[in-house]
Amino acid sequence: MKKENLFKRFYTKLVDLGGVLRKSDTQGKIKILLDLLFLAVVTCLLKIPFILIRDLGDNAIETFISEEHVFGLWGLVIEILYVICAVFFFIKTFIKWFDKLDSNKN
């Protein structure tokens, strides 16, 4: 089997989720949507360590450098790292969750 691109697998699973939602009863739909909401909340909670790291970096920069643009650049780097980590976490977790959901439906 050829290894698929992570984003392509995510898109395929997302499309398949639409089919699963169509076939599910109301209680099944509610459970799936609550699971997705929970995953989104956990992904948002991943930001907390990044905020702590950004604040530690701000304090270190303030101690050694008094340039304002360095604070902005540091914050931008941390935000970009968070977005990359959050997207990959969400996609990988969604794929694992959907594989388990798909195997339970069959």
N, C-alpha and C positions, 0 to 999 in steps of 0.2 A: 504494500500500500504506500502510495506516495504521500509524503508529509505535506499537509496543507498549510497555507499561511494562516496565522493566528486570527487576523482580522476577517479573512474569508470564512473560517470556521465559525467565528462569532456571528457573522451575517447570516450564515446558513442556519445556525441554531436559533437566531432571532426570527427568521422566517418560519422555521419549524414550530416555534413557540406560538405563532399565530394560528397554525393548524391545531395544535394541542388545545389552545384556548377555545377555538370554535367547537371542538368535540367534547369539551369538559362541561360538566353540569355547573350550576351556579356556585355550589360550595367549592368545587375544584378550582373555578376561576378566582374566587376570593382568596383561596390559599396561595395560588400562584402569584397573584398580584401582591399579597402581603409579603411573600418571600422576596419578590423583587424590590419592594419598598424597604425591607430589612437590609437587603444587600446595598441599596443606595445609601442608607443611613450609616452602615458600617464603613462604606467607602468615604463618606464625609468625615467620620470619626478618625480616619487615617490622617487627617490634616493636623491633629493635635501635636504629634511629635515634630512635624515640620514647623509649626508655629514656635515650639520651644527652641528648636535649633536656630530658627531665624532670630529669635530674641537673644539667644546666647551670642550669636554672631554680631548682632547689633551692639551688644554691650562690649564685645571685644573690639569691634571697629571703632566705637566711640572712645575707647581707652587709648588706642594707638593712632587713629587717623581721624581728623575732624572734617573730612570732605563729605558733603551731603550726597553727591552722586554715587559714592561707594555704598551708602545705605540702600539707595534705589536699585543698584546693580545686584547687591547681595539678596535683597528681597525678591527680585525678578528671578534670580537663579534658583532660589528655594521654591518659588511658585511653579516654575517650569518642572523642577524635579518632582514636586507633589503631583502635578497633572499627569506626568508620565507614569508615576507609580500608581496613581489612582485608576487610570485607564487600564493599565495592564492587570491590576488587581481585580477590577470589575469584570473584565473580559475573561480572565482565567477562572475566576470563581463562577461566573455565569455559565461557562462551558461545562465545568464540573457538575454544577447544580443541574443543568439541563440534561446532561448524560444520565444522571441518577434519576431524574424525573422521567426521562424517556424510557429507561429500563424498567421503571415501576409501572408505566402505562402498558408495556408490552406483556 
